[in-house]
Amino acid sequence: MLSKLGQQYRSRFGGNNPSNQQHGHGFGTAPVFLASISTILGAILFLRFGYAVGNVGFLKTLAIIVLGHLVTIPTVLAVSEIATNRRVAGGGAYYIVSRSFGTSIGGTIGCALYLSQAISIAFYMVAFAEAFEPVLSWIADYISSYYQDIDNPNPSDPININARWLSIPCTIILIVIMLSKGANIGVSMLWGICAILAVSLIAFFMGGPPETIDTLPEVIGKTPEVMETPPEVIDRTPEVIDKTPEVVDKATEETRLIGSSITASVPNGDPFGKVFAICFPAFTGMIAGLGLSGDLRNPQRSIPLGTITATLAGMVVYVLVAIKLWQSATPADLADPNKIIMADISAWRPAIFIGLGAASFSSALGSIMVAPRTLQALARDNVLPIPGLNRLMRTGVGKSQEPVPATFVSGAIAVVFVAIGELNFIAQILTMFFLVTYGALCVVSFLEHFAGNPSYRPTFHSRWYVSLLGTVMCGLMMFQINVFYAFLSIFLILAIYIGLRRGHREQRGMIGIFQGAMFQLTRWLQTTLQKNRANFSESGWRPSIVGITQFGERRLGHFDLLRWLCHRQGFGQFIQFFPGDYSFPEEISARIHVDALIQQSEASRAGIFVDSLICPTFQLALAQVLQMPGISGLPNNTILLEFDHNHPEEIPEVQQGASLAVESLFNVLILRSTKHRFGYRSSIHVWVTDDNLANVPMMLLLAYILVGHSEWKRAKIRLFACSTSWDTELDADELSTVIKEGRLPISMQNVTSVSYESEEALEQEVTHRSAQADLVITGLTIEDINSGDLDRVLQRYQGVNDVLFVHSIEPISID
């Protein structure tokens, strides 16, 4: 037992757990920053950012940057905070989510994260091939001229070389490099690649507007159709010609100027949502370095410093690039898909293609370093559906445990998507998977803040509202970008979760996620209800019932009645009483019995709280139960006692308990259970006598609550108004009025007047009319409880099945 506790301690706090001691390559902060910044300043910066400025304008491009970082910055802060609270082992973001959410949900998010990382390899390699566009164009021209020289029958037909012809072999070469050299060569290459990126950006900022740039009239919102209007049409529209000189001069000036309007864009351009979806993956590289967590010497320091610095630096670069593009080209040139406009603006055109190649290759390199490690971490947690696949994918080679099999699988996925070759299609898939992952990371941080767990002591502190903002923005952006892809991604994640949940039933699921948050919420609700108990009592009565018995597992009728009465409208506590003196072995034994009741509660979907109480006598136990605080934050108001129809020797304890409860101002419910166990739950008979009028509202409310439960949904309530032949105080018409005003689901046809001359006659009527009823509800007076005659009262109506005796100590209104 001690060894098991030691294992739990080490796994939670990072003791001698082998996985926690493993430092892999022992990298510092620089690889985290380089992997992140090289992925942030990737292919989209060179290939699609001019497209964004041209289609939505400079102002909305800034909005894309801001909105994108409203997702990424909270995510980076959340990751940094979590990483400084616990050691982040191999798997990066997956490790964080799985250790917070459990294997089922963590594995679901991890699968989505892994797919996004593997697919992003293809995304960057397709972009890498586009960096060779000048070389491919030169080769195509050379081949065309060669065929023309040999009398090609169609010399005018252009030859087009598909970039995928280059991207597929380059992807295979990249995979071979990683398999042969591992992460060490990847980090070494990042230094050179980032230097090339810096040189290419400097060349871009040193450039200016191209000499051949076309200041198209789209800048001022005019369409080509208007500019090509025939003269005869212009003659018929003199109002166009009669514009004031000032307006004409202004329009002409704006046509000539570049960057004259911050909202200028091409007409009929792509919508904002689509442009955002295509550009958003550019900002998502900030957690690329997080995937190296298992290879870092000090993750608690390197992850926050490297990721935050890279994210802020990337945001600044994107803003500066947007400004430069806006000032250097017209929207038409920026939006032209056949142009790499940054090359036209750059002081040295080849620098952009070299930078594009370096950026794309570095992003692909970062992804292929991280994706296999995520898959390896998934396999180590046995998340993959095939046991043999888990054993294979968790395998590491060498001292640093390089994930060679996982690299093969990640490379195969990348090659498949490279063959697809469409950047925009791949970008939208990546966006959804990344948003799901980032949202999950922000949820982890938010819930840790909200839970107030003293074991959560990060050295880097974010704020709960920042994490909440990131969570909300991730959800909003998913549906803003593309509703179809959003629902598709949610469907896929739910399918993965259901599959993983079946294989990891012992792991905590959704309850484990919100356990700490629910604790805090419950604490707040209880204190709030207690402070406002006066107002609450005026808003209507609801049952807050505590039931106590020593026959919990043997007689489930008591348990069932409590869960039915408290399933929606009320609160219930079920206390299993164990006679004897308290000791630790007795506590263990009691816990075992209570666990069985909890399983019964879960199986029946009961919304009641189950606990145990060890006490020398039933009276002492009952005295403690009556002093227990209610789970709702308000005091309990009702006690539920029980005895077996065939064991009248249990009645004295019930009588003592009822007397004590009445003295404590508790309503009293006494169930006389039988082997009938409420039968088919199809009929409830309520018997009202003229000496029990104070109990009528509570009896009717309890019947109403019962038929509201799904197990009693077919039940009919019959009401019998009983009065002596010489007393007309109570009749069916009066009860019908009460039912109508109280909006109770009782048909007037089911209200019957019954007259009787003696108690024996009344008992005969009850036995005759309710012999087949599944539950009979009748009243108890204070005299019945306090007199020594309760034994006789509780044994009346021997010919019926289960009977619930009700005594209401407080006035209850059913208006």
C-alpha positions in Angstrom: 0.0 0.0 0.0 2.8 2.4 0.9 4.5 1.7 -2.5 1.3 2.5 -4.3 1.0 5.8 -2.4 4.6 6.5 -3.3 3.9 5.8 -7.0 0.9 8.2 -6.9 3.0 10.9 -5.2 5.9 10.6 -7.7 3.5 10.5 -10.7 1.8 13.7 -9.5 4.7 15.7 -8.2 7.4 14.6 -10.5 9.5 12.5 -8.1 11.4 9.5 -9.3 9.2 8.9 -12.2 11.4 7.7 -15.0 9.5 9.6 -17.6 9.9 12.8 -15.5 13.6 12.3 -15.1 14.3 11.8 -18.8 15.7 15.1 -20.2 16.2 13.8 -23.8 18.7 16.1 -25.5 18.8 18.7 -22.7 18.1 21.7 -24.8 17.9 25.2 -23.4 15.5 28.1 -24.2 16.9 29.0 -27.7 15.4 25.9 -29.4 12.0 26.7 -28.0 12.2 30.3 -29.4 13.7 29.2 -32.7 11.2 26.5 -33.3 8.3 28.8 -32.5 9.4 31.9 -34.4 10.5 29.9 -37.5 7.0 28.4 -37.6 5.2 31.7 -36.9 7.2 33.4 -39.7 6.4 30.7 -42.2 4.9 30.2 -45.6 1.8 32.2 -45.1 3.8 35.4 -44.4 5.4 35.2 -47.8 2.6 33.6 -49.9 -0.8 34.7 -48.4 -0.3 37.9 -46.4 -0.4 40.1 -49.4 -3.5 38.2 -50.4 -5.1 39.2 -47.1 -4.3 42.9 -47.4 -5.6 42.9 -51.0 -8.8 41.1 -50.3 -9.9 42.7 -47.0 -7.8 45.9 -46.8 -5.2 47.0 -44.4 -7.5 47.8 -41.5 -9.2 44.4 -41.6 -5.8 42.7 -41.9 -4.8 44.4 -38.7 -8.0 43.0 -37.3 -7.0 39.5 -38.4 -3.7 39.9 -36.6 -5.4 41.1 -33.4 -8.1 38.4 -33.5 -5.6 35.8 -34.2 -3.5 36.9 -31.2 -6.6 37.1 -29.0 -6.4 33.3 -29.4 -2.7 32.7 -29.4 -1.6 35.1 -26.6 -4.0 33.6 -24.0 -2.9 30.2 -25.1 0.7 31.0 -24.7 0.1 32.5 -21.2 -2.0 29.5 -20.2 0.8 27.1 -21.4 3.4 29.1 -19.6 1.5 29.1 -16.4 0.8 25.4 -16.5 4.3 24.6 -17.5 5.6 26.4 -14.4 3.3 24.5 -12.1 4.3 21.0 -13.1 7.0 19.4 -15.1 5.9 19.1 -18.8 7.3 15.8 -20.0 7.3 14.5 -23.6 4.3 15.4 -25.7 4.1 19.1 -25.0 0.5 20.4 -25.3 -0.9 16.8 -25.2 0.9 16.1 -21.9 -0.6 19.2 -20.3 -4.1 18.5 -21.4 -4.0 14.8 -20.6 -2.6 15.3 -17.1 -5.3 17.9 -16.4 -8.3 16.3 -18.2 -7.5 12.6 -18.0 -6.6 10.1 -20.7 -10.0 10.1 -22.5 -10.4 13.8 -23.1 -6.7 14.5 -23.2 -6.2 11.7 -25.7 -9.0 13.2 -27.8 -7.4 16.6 -27.9 -4.0 14.9 -28.4 -5.2 13.1 -31.5 -6.5 16.3 -33.0 -3.2 18.1 -32.1 -1.1 15.3 -33.6 -3.1 15.3 -36.9 -2.8 19.1 -37.1 1.0 18.8 -36.6 1.4 16.0 -39.1 -0.8 17.8 -41.7 1.1 21.0 -41.2 4.3 19.3 -42.5 2.5 18.9 -45.8 1.3 22.5 -45.7 4.8 23.9 -45.3 6.4 21.5 -47.8 3.8 22.6 -50.5 4.8 26.2 -49.7 8.4 25.2 -49.8 8.0 24.0 -53.4 6.5 27.4 -54.4 9.8 29.0 -53.4 11.3 27.4 -56.4 8.7 29.1 -58.7 11.4 31.1 -60.6 13.5 28.0 -61.2 10.5 25.9 -62.3 9.4 28.7 -64.7 12.9 28.8 -66.2 12.9 25.0 -66.6 9.4 25.2 -68.2 10.5 27.9 -70.6 13.6 26.0 -71.5 11.6 22.8 -72.3 9.1 24.8 -74.4 11.9 26.4 -76.4 13.5 22.9 -76.9 10.3 21.4 -78.2 9.8 24.4 -80.4 13.2 23.9 -81.9 12.3 20.3 -82.9 9.1 21.3 -84.7 6.6 20.8 -81.9 3.1 20.6 -83.6 1.7 22.8 -80.8 4.5 25.2 -80.0 2.2 27.7 -78.4 1.0 25.3 -75.7 2.7 26.3 -72.4 4.4 23.7 -70.3 3.5 23.8 -66.6 5.5 22.1 -64.0 3.5 21.2 -60.9 5.2 22.3 -57.7 4.1 19.0 -56.1 6.7 17.2 -58.3 9.2 19.0 -56.1 7.4 19.0 -52.8 7.0 15.2 -52.5 10.7 14.3 -53.0 11.6 17.2 -50.6 9.3 15.8 -48.0 10.8 12.4 -48.3 14.3 13.9 -48.0 13.2 15.8 -44.8 11.9 12.6 -43.3 15.1 10.8 -44.1 17.1 13.6 -42.4 15.1 13.3 -39.3 15.3 9.5 -39.2 19.0 9.5 -39.6 20.1 12.6 -37.6 17.3 13.2 -35.1 16.4 16.4 -33.3 20.0 17.5 -32.9 20.4 18.3 -36.6 17.0 19.9 -36.6 18.0 22.4 -33.9 21.3 23.1 -35.5 19.6 23.9 -38.8 17.1 26.2 -37.1 19.9 28.7 -36.3 20.9 29.0 -40.0 17.3 29.1 -41.2 16.4 31.9 -38.8 19.4 33.9 -40.0 18.2 33.5 -43.6 14.7 34.7 -42.5 16.1 37.8 -40.9 18.1 38.7 -44.1 15.1 38.1 -46.3 12.9 40.4 -44.1 15.5 43.1 -44.1 15.6 43.0 -47.9 11.9 43.3 -48.0 11.7 46.3 -45.7 14.5 48.0 -47.6 12.5 47.7 -50.9 9.8 49.9 -52.3 6.9 49.9 -54.8 7.7 48.1 -58.0 8.3 50.3 -61.0 5.7 48.3 -63.0 3.0 48.3 -60.4 -0.5 48.9 -61.8 -2.6 51.4 -59.8 -5.9 49.8 -60.8 -9.1 51.7 -60.2 -10.2 49.0 -57.8 -8.4 51.1 -55.2 -11.3 53.6 -55.2 -13.9 50.9 -55.4 -14.6 51.2 -59.2 -15.2 48.0 -61.2 -13.6 47.2 -64.5 -17.0 47.2 -66.1 -17.4 50.9 -65.3 -13.9 51.7 -66.7 -14.7 49.9 -69.9 -18.1 51.6 -70.5 -18.6 52.4 -74.2 -18.7 56.1 -75.2 -22.3 56.0 -76.3 -23.3 54.9 -72.7 -21.3 57.7 -71.2 -23.1 60.2 -73.5 -26.4 59.0 -72.1 -25.2 59.6 -68.5 -24.2 63.2 -68.4 -24.4 63.1 -64.6 -21.2 61.1 -64.5 -19.4 63.7 -66.6 -20.9 66.6 -64.6 -19.0 65.7 -61.4 -17.3 68.6 -59.7 -13.6 69.1 -60.5 -12.8 68.5 -56.8 -14.3 65.0 -56.8 -12.7 64.1 -60.1 -9.3 65.4 -58.9 -9.6 63.5 -55.6 -10.5 60.2 -57.3 -7.7 60.6 -59.8 -5.2 61.3 -56.9 -6.4 58.2 -55.0 -6.0 56.1 -58.1 -2.4 57.1 -58.5 -1.5 56.7 -54.8 -0.6 53.5 -53.1 -1.8 53.0 -49.5 -4.1 56.0 -49.6 -7.0 54.3 -47.9 -6.7 51.9 -45.0 -10.0 50.1 -46.1 -9.2 49.8 -49.8 -9.5 46.3 -51.2 -10.4 44.6 -54.4 -14.1 44.4 -55.3 -15.8 41.1 -54.7 -12.8 39.9 -52.8 -12.9 36.8 -50.5 -14.9 37.3 -47.3 -13.2 38.1 -44.0 -13.9 34.7 -42.5 -12.2 32.8 -45.4 -9.2 35.1 -45.3 -8.9 34.7 -41.6 -9.1 30.9 -41.9 -6.2 30.9 -44.5 -4.0 33.3 -42.5 -4.7 32.0 -39.0 -2.3 29.1 -39.2 0.5 31.7 -39.6 0.1 32.6 -35.9 -0.1 29.1 -34.6 3.5 28.3 -34.4 3.9 29.6 -30.9 3.6 26.1 -29.3 5.9 24.4 -31.8 8.6 24.7 -29.2 6.3 23.2 -26.6 6.6 19.8 -28.4 10.3 19.7 -27.4 9.3 19.7 -23.7 10.7 16.2 -23.1 14.1 17.3 -24.5 14.5 20.5 -22.5 16.8 20.9 -19.6 14.5 23.2 -17.7 11.0 23.3 -19.2 9.6 25.5 -16.4 11.9 28.3 -17.6 12.4 27.6 -21.2 8.7 27.2 -22.2 7.4 30.5 -20.9 10.4 32.5 -22.0 10.7 31.0 -25.4 7.0 30.9 -26.4 6.0 34.3 -25.1 9.0 36.0 -26.7 8.4 34.3 -30.1 4.7 35.1 -30.0 5.2 38.8 -29.3 8.1 39.1 -31.9 6.0 37.4 -34.5 3.0 39.7 -33.9 5.3 42.8 -34.3 6.7 41.4 -37.6 3.3 40.7 -39.0 2.1 44.2 -38.2 5.2 45.7 -39.9 4.8 43.5 -42.9 1.1 44.5 -43.3 2.1 48.2 -43.1 4.9 47.7 -45.7 2.6 45.8 -48.1 -0.2 48.5 -47.8 2.3 51.2 -48.5 4.0 49.5 -51.4 1.3 48.0 -53.7 -2.3 48.3 -54.8 -4.9 45.9 -53.6 -5.2 44.4 -57.0 -1.5 43.5 -57.1 -1.6 42.3 -53.5 -4.6 40.0 -54.3 -3.2 38.6 -57.5 -2.7 34.9 -56.8 -0.1 34.6 -59.6 2.3 37.1 -57.9 4.5 36.8 -54.9 4.2 40.5 -54.2 6.8 40.5 -51.5 9.4 39.6 -54.1 8.4 42.5 -56.3 8.7 44.9 -53.4 12.0 43.5 -52.0 15.2 45.3 -52.6 16.7 42.0 -53.8 14.0 39.7 -55.3 15.8 36.4 -54.8 15.9 37.1 -51.1 12.2 36.5 -50.7 12.3 33.2 -52.5 15.2 32.1 -50.4 13.4 33.3 -47.3 10.2 31.5 -48.4 12.1 28.3 -48.8 13.9 28.7 -45.5 10.7 29.7 -43.7 8.7 26.8 -45.2 11.5 24.3 -44.6 12.0 25.5 -41.0 8.2 25.3 -40.3 8.1 21.8 -41.7 11.2 20.9 -39.7 9.6 22.2 -36.5 6.5 20.2 -37.2 8.3 17.0 -38.1 10.3 17.3 -34.9 7.2 17.8 -32.8 4.5 15.6 -34.4 6.3 12.2 -33.8 6.9 13.1 -30.2 3.2 13.8 -29.7 2.3 10.5 -31.3 4.9 8.8 -29.1 3.4 10.4 -25.9 -0.1 9.2 -27.1 1.2 5.7 -27.5 2.9 5.7 -24.0 -0.5 6.5 -22.5 -2.1 3.6 -24.6 -4.4 6.0 -26.3 -4.1 4.4 -29.7 -6.9 1.8 -30.4 -4.6 -1.1 -31.2 -2.3 -2.4 -28.4 0.4 -3.5 -30.8 0.4 -0.1 -32.4 0.9 1.5 -29.0 3.9 -0.7 -28.3 5.4 0.1 -31.7 4.8 3.9 -31.6 6.1 4.3 -28.1 9.4 2.8 -29.1 12.4 5.2 -28.9 15.8 4.7 -30.4 19.1 5.7 -28.7 19.8 7.5 -25.5 17.5 10.4 -26.4 14.6 8.0 -27.3 14.2 9.3 -30.9 10.6 8.4 -32.0 11.6 6.6 -35.2 8.4 4.6 -35.8 6.3 7.7 -35.1 8.4 9.6 -37.6 7.6 7.1 -40.3 3.8 7.4 -39.6 3.9 11.2 -39.5 5.9 11.3 -42.7 3.4 9.1 -44.5 0.5 11.4 -43.4 2.5 14.4 -44.7 3.1 12.8 -48.1 -0.6 12.0 -48.5 -1.5 15.7 -47.9 1.4 16.9 -50.0 -0.2 15.0 -52.9 -3.4 16.9 -52.3 -1.3 20.1 -52.7 -4.0 22.7 -52.2 -2.8 25.3 -49.6 -6.2 26.9 -48.8 -7.9 23.5 -48.2 -5.1 22.3 -45.9 -5.1 25.7 -44.1 -8.8 25.4 -43.1 -8.3 21.9 -41.7 -5.3 23.0 -39.7 -7.2 26.0 -38.3 -9.9 23.9 -36.8 -7.6 21.4 -35.2 -5.4 24.1 -33.8 -8.4 26.1 -32.4 -9.7 23.0 -30.6 -6.2 22.4 -29.0 -5.8 26.0 -28.0 -9.3 26.2 -26.6 -8.6 23.1 -24.5 -5.3 24.6 -23.1 -7.2 27.8 -22.2 -9.9 25.8 -20.5 -7.3 24.0 -18.4 -5.9 27.2 -17.2 -9.3 28.8 -16.6 -10.5 25.8 -14.6 -7.4 25.7 -12.5 -7.9 29.3 -11.6 -11.5 28.8 -10.8 -11.0 25.7 -8.8 -8.7 27.4 -6.3 -6.7 24.2 -5.8 -3.8 24.9 -3.3 -1.7 22.4 -5.3 -1.8 24.7 -8.3 1.2 27.0 -7.6 2.7 28.2 -10.9 5.7 30.6 -10.7 4.3 32.4 -13.8 0.8 33.8 -13.4 -1.7 34.6 -16.0 -5.3 35.7 -15.2 -8.5 33.7 -15.3 -10.3 36.2 -17.6 -7.4 36.0 -20.1 -7.8 32.2 -20.3 -11.6 32.6 -20.5 -11.2 35.1 -23.4 -9.0 32.6 -25.2 -11.5 29.9 -24.8 -14.4 32.0 -26.0 -12.4 33.4 -29.0 -11.5 29.8 -30.0 -15.1 28.8 -30.1 -16.2 32.0 -31.9 -13.5 31.8 -34.5 -14.3 28.2 -35.4 -17.8 29.1 -36.4 -16.9 32.4 -37.9 -14.3 30.8 -40.2 -16.4 27.9 -41.5 -19.5 26.5 -39.9 -19.2 23.2 -41.9 -15.6 22.6 -40.9 -16.4 23.6 -37.3 -19.2 21.0 -37.0 -17.1 18.4 -38.8 -14.2 18.9 -36.4 -16.6 18.7 -33.4 -18.1 15.5 -34.7 -14.7 14.0 -35.3 -13.6 14.9 -31.8 -16.7 13.5 -30.2 -16.2 10.3 -32.2 -12.6 10.0 -31.0 -13.7 10.7 -27.4 -16.4 8.0 -27.4 -13.9 5.5 -28.8 -11.3 6.4 -26.2 -13.8 6.5 -23.4 -14.7 2.9 -24.0 -11.1 1.8 -23.7 -10.3 3.9 -20.6 -13.4 3.6 -18.4 -11.2 3.7 -15.3 -9.9 7.1 -16.2 -11.7 10.2 -15.1 -13.7 11.9 -17.7 -15.9 15.1 -17.7 -16.4 15.0 -14.0 -12.7 14.9 -13.4 -12.3 18.1 -15.5 -14.8 20.2 -13.5 -14.3 18.6 -10.1 -12.4 21.5 -8.7 -14.6 24.1 -10.5 -17.7 22.4 -9.2 -16.3 22.5 -5.7 -15.8 26.2 -5.9 -19.2 26.8 -7.5 -20.9 24.6 -4.8 -19.1 26.5 -2.1 -20.3 29.8 -3.5 -23.9 28.6 -4.0 -24.1 27.2 -0.5 -22.9 30.4 1.1 -25.1 32.5 -1.1 -28.2 30.4 -0.3 -27.4 30.6 3.4 -27.1 34.3 3.3 -30.4 34.6 1.4 -32.4 31.9 3.2 -35.1 34.3 4.2 -35.9 35.2 0.6 -35.6 31.6 -0.4 -38.2 30.4 2.0 -40.7 32.9 0.5 -40.1 31.6 -3.0 -41.9 28.3 -2.4 -41.3 25.0 -0.6 -39.1 22.3 -2.0 -38.0 19.1 -0.3 -34.6 18.9 1.3 -34.8 15.3 2.6 -32.4 13.3 4.7 -33.0 9.6 4.9 -31.4 7.3 7.5 -31.5 3.5 7.6 -29.3 0.5 8.6 -30.8 -1.6 5.8 -29.6 0.4 2.8 -28.4 -2.4 0.6 -31.0 -4.9 1.6 -34.0 -2.6 1.3 -33.8 -0.4 -1.8 -37.4 0.9 -1.5 -36.2 3.6 1.0 -33.4 4.6 -1.4 -35.6 4.6 -4.4 -38.3 6.8 -2.8 -35.6 9.3 -1.8 -34.1 9.6 -5.2 -37.6 9.9 -6.8 -38.6 12.7 -4.5 -35.3 14.6 -5.0 -34.6 13.9 -8.6 -35.2 17.5 -9.8 -37.1 19.7 -7.5 -35.3 18.9 -4.2 -32.1 17.8 -2.5 -31.6 14.4 -0.9 -29.1 12.8 1.5 -29.1 9.1 2.1 -27.3 8.0 5.3 -26.4 4.4 5.9 -26.4 3.8 9.7 -23.9 1.3 11.1 -24.4 0.5 14.8 -21.2 0.3 16.9 -18.3 2.3 18.2 -16.3 4.3 15.7 -12.9 2.8 14.6 -10.8 2.8 11.5 -11.7 -0.8 10.5 -15.4 0.1 11.0 -14.9 3.2 8.8 -13.3 1.0 6.0 -16.2 -1.4 6.2 -18.7 1.4 6.1 -16.9 2.9 3.1 -17.2 -0.4 1.2 -21.0 -0.5 1.8 -21.4 3.2 0.8 -19.4 2.6 -2.4 -21.9 -0.1 -3.3 -24.7 2.4 -2.7 -22.9 5.0 -4.8 -22.7 2.6 -7.7 -26.4 1.9 -7.3 -27.0 5.7 -7.3 -24.9 6.0 -10.5 -26.8 3.1 -12.2 -30.1 4.7 -11.3 -29.0 8.2 -12.2 -30.0 9.4 -8.7 -29.2 12.9 -7.8 -28.7 12.3 -4.1 -25.7 12.4 -1.8 -24.8 9.1 -0.1 -22.8 8.8 3.1 -22.4 6.7 6.2 -22.6 7.2 10.0 -21.2 4.9 12.7 -22.8 5.4 16.0 -23.6 3.2 19.1 -27.4 3.7 18.8 -30.0 4.7 16.2 -31.1 7.6 18.4 -27.6 9.1 18.6 -27.2 8.7 14.9 -30.5 10.4 14.2 -29.6 13.3 16.5 -26.4 13.8 14.4 -28.3 13.5 11.2 -30.8 16.1 12.2 -27.9 18.5 12.8 -26.2 17.9 9.5 -26.2 20.8 7.0 -28.1 20.2 3.8 -26.1 19.7 0.7 -28.0 22.6 -0.9 -26.5 25.1 1.5 -29.8 25.3 3.4 -30.9 23.2 6.4 -32.7 20.0 5.7 -36.4 20.2 6.3 -37.6 16.6 6.1 -36.6 13.3 7.6 -37.4 10.0 5.8 -37.6 6.9 8.0 -38.5 3.4 7.0 -39.6 0.0 8.5 -40.5 -3.3 7.0 -44.2 -4.3 6.9 -43.2 -7.8 8.2 -41.0 -6.5 11.0 -43.1 -4.4 13.4 -40.3 -4.7 16.0 -38.6 -1.9 14.1 -41.4 0.6 14.8 -40.2 1.7 18.3 -37.0 3.1 16.8 -39.0 4.8 14.1 -41.4 6.3 16.7 -38.5 7.7 18.7 -36.9 9.1 15.6 -40.2 10.7 14.5 -40.7 12.4 17.9 -37.2 13.8 17.9 -37.6 15.1 14.3 -40.8 16.8 15.2 -39.2 18.5 18.2 -36.4 19.6 15.8 -39.1 21.1 13.5 -38.6 18.6 10.7 -41.3 17.3 8.5 -41.7 13.5 8.9 -42.0 10.9 6.2 -42.4 7.2 7.3 -42.3 4.5 4.6 -43.8 1.2 5.4 -42.1 -1.0 2.7 -43.2 -4.3 1.4 -41.9 -6.8 -1.1 -44.2 -5.1 -3.7 -41.4 -2.5 -4.2 -43.9 0.0 -5.6 -45.1 -2.5 -8.2 -45.5 -1.1 -11.7 -45.4 2.5 -10.5 -48.7 3.2 -12.2 -51.0 4.4 -9.4 -50.7 6.7 -6.4 -53.7 6.9 -3.9 -53.8 9.9 -1.6 -56.1 9.5 1.4 -57.2 12.7 3.2 -59.1 12.8 6.4 -60.6 15.7 8.2 -58.1 15.5 11.0 -55.2 15.6 8.5 -55.9 18.8 6.7 -52.6 20.4 7.6 -50.8 17.6 5.8 -52.8 17.9 2.5 -50.5 20.4 0.7 -47.4 18.3 1.4 -49.1 15.0 0.5 -50.3 16.5 -2.9 -46.9 18.0 -3.6 -45.1 14.7 -2.9 -47.5 12.9 -5.3 -46.9 15.6 -7.9 -43.1 15.3 -7.6 -43.3 11.5 -7.9 -45.3 11.5 -11.1 -42.8 13.9 -12.5 -40.1 11.2 -12.4 -39.6 9.2 -15.6 -40.2 5.9 -13.7 -43.6 7.2 -12.6 -44.6 9.0 -15.8 -47.5 6.7 -16.5 -48.8 6.9 -12.9 -52.3 8.3 -12.1 -53.1 10.1 -8.9 -56.3 9.3 -7.2 -57.5 11.5 -4.3 -59.9 10.3 -1.6 -61.6 12.9 0.6 -62.7 11.1 3.7 -65.1 12.6 6.3 -67.3 11.2 9.0 -71.0 11.0 8.1 -71.8 13.7 10.7 -69.1 16.1 9.6 -69.2 18.0 6.3 -65.9 19.9 6.8 -64.2 18.1 4.0 -65.7 17.1 0.7 -64.5 16.4 -2.9 -65.5 19.8 -4.2 -63.2 21.6 -1.8 -60.3 19.4 -2.8 -61.1 19.9 -6.5 -60.8 23.6 -6.0 -57.4 23.1 -4.2 -56.2 21.0 -7.1 -57.4 23.4 -9.8 -55.8 26.4 -8.0 -52.6 24.5 -7.4 -52.4 23.4 -11.1 -51.8 19.8 -10.1 -52.1 16.9 -12.7 -55.1 15.3 -11.1 -58.2 14.7 -13.0 -61.4 15.8 -11.4 -62.8 12.3 -12.1 -60.1 10.9 -9.8 -61.3 12.8 -6.8 -63.7 10.8 -4.7 -65.6 11.6 -1.5 -65.7 8.8 1.1 -67.7 8.9 4.3 -67.0 6.6 7.2 -68.4 6.1 10.7 -65.4 4.6 12.5 -61.7 4.0 12.0 -62.4 0.4 11.3 -64.8 1.4 8.5 -62.2 3.8 7.1 -59.6 1.0 7.1 -61.9 -1.2 5.2 -62.5 1.5 2.6 -58.7 2.0 2.2 -58.1 -1.7 1.9 -60.9 -2.2 -0.6 -60.1 0.8 -2.8 -56.3 0.8 -2.7 -55.4 -2.9 -2.6 -53.8 -2.7 -6.0 -52.3 0.8 -5.6 -48.5 0.9 -6.0 -48.2 3.6 -3.3 -50.7 4.9 -0.7 -50.0 8.3 0.9 -51.8 9.2 4.1 -51.3 11.6 6.9 -50.0 11.6 10.5 -51.1 14.0 13.2 -48.9 15.3 15.9 -50.9 13.4 18.4 -50.2 10.1 16.5 -46.5 10.8 16.7 -46.2 11.9 20.4 -48.7 9.4 21.8 -47.6 5.8 22.5 -50.2 4.7 20.0 -48.0 5.2 16.8 -47.3 1.5 16.6 -51.0 0.9 16.0 -51.3 3.8 13.5 -48.4 2.6 11.4 -49.8 -0.9 11.2 -53.2 0.1 9.8 -54.3 -0.7 6.3 -52.7 -4.2 6.3 -54.3 -5.1 3.0 -52.4 -2.5 0.9 -48.9 -2.4 -0.4 -46.3 0.3 0.3 -47.6 3.2 2.4 -46.1 6.6 3.0 -47.1 8.4 6.2 -46.7 12.1 6.0 -46.6 14.8 8.8 -46.0 18.4 7.8 -44.5 20.6 10.5 -44.4 23.8 8.4 -47.2 25.5 6.4 -46.9 24.7 2.7 -48.8 26.6 0.0 -49.6 25.0 -3.4 -51.3 28.1 -4.9 
